Amino acid sequence: MFQRDTAIGEGDLKLSVIEQRVKDLVLDDQLECDLHITCTIDTDSIAISLMDAARRNCEPIPAPHVAGCLCMRERATKRDLEDDDQARASYFTVDYEFLLELLQKKMWGVSKAPSALDQRKATALLCAGWTLCGCDFVGLPGMNAELVLNCMPSYIKTAPELLDLMDSAWSGDREATLGVTAAIRRLVLMCASNYADAPRARKATVEKMRNYDYSVLQRSAWVVSYWNHEEFVGSLVDFGFGGAMCSVEVS
């Protein structure tokens, strides 16, 4: 189960690779398994698992029916401990395949589902937006998961040509992956406009969202590729890590 030819990065990706290995062994009739549970406290795993599920939907050989879920341990609250001496931690559980289905309905807003590839592109863009809400590698003040999700239906309808760029995120091609920044850029500007129209929006936050550092987009492109198991290594100056940063103003 744990044999592999290449090194794997952080723990969340290792969890993802192990799950895929389990599914592969079930497909080869070397293992019996009906449910795979991933326990973690890192919400990055939600995005990684969603993109994995979208990828598997594109594969020519159907993945074996091994249900998967994320379980995130949540401590008992102080009030629970005061009210019940036996109070224990609970688990926030995510059935990410079902969640992926719900997200597609939200993003596309159509009764007839788009192709599996288009769904994967939309999932990758959604997750790229989520990276900007704050992860280990990048963040942009003002971005939040709900804001990103609410922008997706309009984005898909008005900029399908930019959505098509997202398949470069798993191409393994460095230059093509950097091209994903154009798609992420539009998503950031849409989020900024929607936030600006919201009640009690802070002008300073709107300005930060609109006048972002270009390295933010570069890093987001790197992360979404990394979470798709295409990791670029060595010098990452072209992806906004280290070196001189370039700031741009967007009108």
C-alpha positions as CSV (number, residue, x, y, z in Angstrom):
1,M,0.0,0.0,0.0
2,F,2.8,2.4,0.8
3,Q,5.2,1.6,-2.0
4,R,5.8,4.5,-4.4
5,D,8.5,5.6,-6.8
6,T,8.5,9.4,-6.1
7,A,8.6,11.5,-3.0
8,I,5.4,13.2,-1.9
9,G,5.1,16.6,-0.3
10,E,3.1,17.6,2.7
11,G,0.8,15.3,4.7
12,D,-2.4,16.2,3.0
13,L,-1.1,15.0,-0.3
14,K,0.2,11.8,1.3
15,L,-3.3,11.2,2.6
16,S,-4.7,11.7,-0.9
17,V,-2.2,9.4,-2.4
18,I,-2.9,6.6,0.1
19,E,-6.6,6.8,-0.6
20,Q,-5.9,6.5,-4.4
21,R,-3.6,3.6,-3.6
22,V,-6.5,1.9,-1.7
23,K,-8.8,2.4,-4.7
24,D,-6.2,1.0,-7.1
25,L,-5.7,-2.1,-4.9
26,V,-9.5,-2.6,-4.8
27,L,-9.7,-2.3,-8.6
28,D,-7.0,-5.0,-8.9
29,D,-8.8,-7.3,-6.5
30,Q,-5.9,-7.2,-4.0
31,L,-7.9,-5.5,-1.3
32,E,-11.5,-5.5,0.0
33,C,-12.7,-2.1,1.1
34,D,-16.0,-0.3,1.1
35,L,-15.2,2.9,3.0
36,H,-12.0,5.0,3.3
37,I,-11.9,7.5,6.1
38,T,-9.3,10.3,6.1
39,C,-8.8,11.9,9.5
40,T,-7.2,15.3,9.5
41,I,-7.5,18.8,11.0
42,D,-6.4,20.7,7.9
43,T,-9.2,22.1,5.8
44,D,-6.9,22.1,2.7
45,S,-7.8,18.4,2.5
46,I,-11.4,19.4,1.4
47,A,-10.0,21.1,-1.7
48,I,-7.5,18.3,-2.4
49,S,-10.2,15.6,-2.0
50,L,-12.7,17.5,-4.3
51,M,-10.1,17.8,-7.0
52,D,-9.2,14.2,-6.7
53,A,-12.8,13.2,-7.0
54,A,-13.2,15.4,-10.1
55,R,-10.1,13.8,-11.6
56,R,-11.4,10.3,-11.0
57,N,-14.6,11.2,-12.8
58,C,-12.6,11.9,-15.9
59,E,-10.8,8.6,-16.0
60,P,-11.7,6.1,-18.7
61,I,-11.8,3.2,-16.2
62,P,-14.4,3.8,-13.5
63,A,-13.0,4.0,-10.1
64,P,-14.1,1.2,-7.7
65,H,-17.0,2.0,-5.5
66,V,-15.1,2.8,-2.3
67,A,-16.9,5.5,-0.5
68,G,-14.7,8.2,0.9
69,C,-15.1,10.9,3.6
70,L,-13.0,13.4,5.6
71,C,-13.3,13.4,9.4
72,M,-12.1,16.5,11.2
73,R,-11.9,16.3,14.9
74,E,-13.5,19.1,16.8
75,R,-12.9,19.6,20.5
76,A,-15.8,19.7,22.9
77,T,-16.7,23.3,23.8
78,K,-16.2,24.8,27.2
79,R,-20.0,24.9,27.6
80,D,-20.3,21.3,26.7
81,L,-17.7,20.3,29.3
82,E,-19.5,22.4,31.9
83,D,-22.9,20.8,31.1
84,D,-21.7,17.3,30.7
85,D,-18.8,15.7,32.5
86,Q,-18.7,13.0,29.8
87,A,-18.6,15.4,26.8
88,R,-16.2,14.3,24.1
89,A,-14.9,15.7,20.9
90,S,-17.0,15.3,17.8
91,Y,-16.1,14.8,14.2
92,F,-17.1,17.1,11.4
93,T,-17.6,14.7,8.5
94,V,-17.5,15.5,4.8
95,D,-18.7,13.2,2.0
96,Y,-16.7,14.9,-0.6
97,E,-18.1,13.1,-3.6
98,F,-21.6,14.2,-2.6
99,L,-20.2,17.7,-1.9
100,L,-18.7,17.8,-5.3
101,E,-22.1,16.9,-6.9
102,L,-23.8,19.7,-4.9
103,L,-21.1,22.2,-5.9
104,Q,-21.4,21.4,-9.6
105,K,-25.2,22.1,-9.4
106,K,-24.5,25.4,-7.6
107,M,-21.8,26.5,-10.1
108,W,-23.4,25.4,-13.4
109,G,-27.0,26.0,-12.4
110,V,-28.3,23.6,-15.1
111,S,-30.2,20.3,-14.9
112,K,-28.0,18.7,-17.4
113,A,-24.5,18.2,-16.0
114,P,-21.6,19.5,-18.1
115,S,-18.8,17.1,-19.1
116,A,-16.6,15.6,-16.5
117,L,-13.6,17.6,-17.8
118,D,-15.6,20.9,-17.5
119,Q,-16.6,19.9,-14.0
120,R,-12.9,19.3,-13.2
121,K,-11.9,22.7,-14.6
122,A,-14.6,24.5,-12.5
123,T,-13.5,22.6,-9.4
124,A,-9.9,23.6,-9.9
125,L,-10.8,27.2,-10.3
126,L,-13.0,27.1,-7.3
127,C,-10.2,25.6,-5.3
128,A,-7.7,28.2,-6.7
129,G,-10.0,30.9,-5.3
130,W,-10.1,29.1,-2.0
131,T,-6.3,29.1,-1.8
132,L,-6.6,32.9,-1.7
133,C,-8.8,32.7,1.3
134,G,-5.8,31.6,3.2
135,C,-3.6,28.5,3.1
136,D,0.0,27.6,3.9
137,F,1.3,29.2,0.8
138,V,-0.8,32.2,-0.1
139,G,-3.7,34.5,1.0
140,L,-5.5,37.7,0.0
141,P,-7.4,39.8,2.5
142,G,-11.1,40.0,1.8
143,M,-11.4,36.7,0.1
144,N,-13.6,34.0,1.7
145,A,-15.0,30.7,0.5
146,E,-18.6,31.8,0.2
147,L,-17.6,34.8,-1.8
148,V,-15.6,32.7,-4.3
149,L,-18.4,30.1,-4.6
150,N,-21.1,32.7,-5.3
151,C,-19.0,34.2,-8.1
152,M,-18.6,30.9,-9.9
153,P,-22.0,30.7,-11.7
154,S,-21.6,34.1,-13.3
155,Y,-17.9,33.4,-14.1
156,I,-18.8,30.1,-15.9
157,K,-21.4,31.9,-18.0
158,T,-19.4,35.0,-18.9
159,A,-15.8,33.7,-19.2
160,P,-15.8,30.1,-20.5
161,E,-12.6,30.8,-22.4
162,L,-10.8,31.5,-19.2
163,L,-12.3,28.5,-17.5
164,D,-10.8,26.4,-20.2
165,L,-7.3,27.5,-19.1
166,M,-7.7,25.5,-15.9
167,D,-6.8,22.2,-17.4
168,S,-3.2,23.6,-17.5
169,A,-3.2,23.2,-13.8
170,W,-2.5,19.5,-14.1
171,S,-0.5,19.6,-17.3
172,G,2.9,19.5,-15.6
173,D,4.0,22.3,-18.0
174,R,5.5,25.2,-16.1
175,E,4.6,27.9,-18.7
176,A,1.1,26.6,-19.3
177,T,0.5,26.5,-15.5
178,L,1.5,30.1,-15.2
179,G,-1.2,30.9,-17.7
180,V,-3.8,29.9,-15.2
181,T,-3.1,33.3,-13.5
182,A,-5.4,34.9,-16.1
183,A,-8.3,32.8,-15.0
184,I,-7.6,33.4,-11.3
185,R,-7.2,37.2,-11.9
186,R,-10.8,37.5,-13.2
187,L,-12.1,35.5,-10.3
188,V,-10.4,37.9,-7.9
189,L,-11.8,41.0,-9.6
190,M,-15.3,39.5,-9.6
191,C,-14.9,38.8,-5.9
192,A,-13.7,42.3,-5.2
193,S,-16.8,43.8,-7.1
194,N,-19.2,41.5,-5.2
195,Y,-17.6,42.4,-1.9
196,A,-17.7,46.1,-2.7
197,D,-21.5,45.8,-3.2
198,A,-22.0,44.0,0.1
199,P,-23.3,45.8,3.2
200,R,-20.6,47.2,5.5
201,A,-17.9,46.5,3.0
202,R,-14.6,48.1,3.9
203,K,-13.1,50.3,1.3
204,A,-9.6,49.5,2.4
205,T,-10.2,45.7,1.9
206,V,-11.7,46.4,-1.6
207,E,-8.6,48.3,-2.5
208,K,-6.4,45.4,-1.3
209,M,-8.4,43.0,-3.4
210,R,-8.1,45.1,-6.5
211,N,-4.5,46.2,-6.1
212,Y,-3.1,42.8,-5.3
213,D,0.5,41.8,-5.6
214,Y,0.9,39.7,-8.8
215,S,2.8,37.1,-6.8
216,V,-0.6,36.2,-5.2
217,L,-1.9,34.9,-8.5
218,Q,1.4,33.1,-9.3
219,R,1.4,31.3,-5.9
220,S,-2.2,30.3,-6.3
221,A,-1.5,28.8,-9.7
222,W,1.4,26.8,-8.1
223,V,-0.8,25.6,-5.2
224,V,-3.6,24.4,-7.4
225,S,-1.1,22.5,-9.6
226,Y,0.6,21.1,-6.5
227,W,-2.8,19.9,-5.1
228,N,-3.4,18.2,-8.5
229,H,-0.2,16.3,-7.8
230,E,2.0,18.3,-10.3
231,E,4.6,19.8,-8.1
232,F,7.1,22.3,-9.6
233,V,10.4,22.3,-7.6
234,G,13.7,24.1,-7.7
235,S,13.6,27.9,-8.1
236,L,10.0,29.1,-7.7
237,V,10.6,32.8,-8.4
238,D,8.4,32.6,-11.4
239,F,5.6,31.4,-9.1
240,G,6.1,34.3,-6.8
241,F,8.1,32.6,-4.1
242,G,11.3,34.5,-3.1
243,G,13.1,37.0,-5.2
244,A,11.7,40.4,-6.2
245,M,7.9,40.7,-6.0
246,C,6.1,42.6,-8.7
247,S,3.0,44.6,-7.8
248,V,0.4,45.7,-10.3
249,E,-2.6,47.9,-10.0
250,V,-5.9,46.7,-11.6
251,S,-8.5,49.2,-12.6
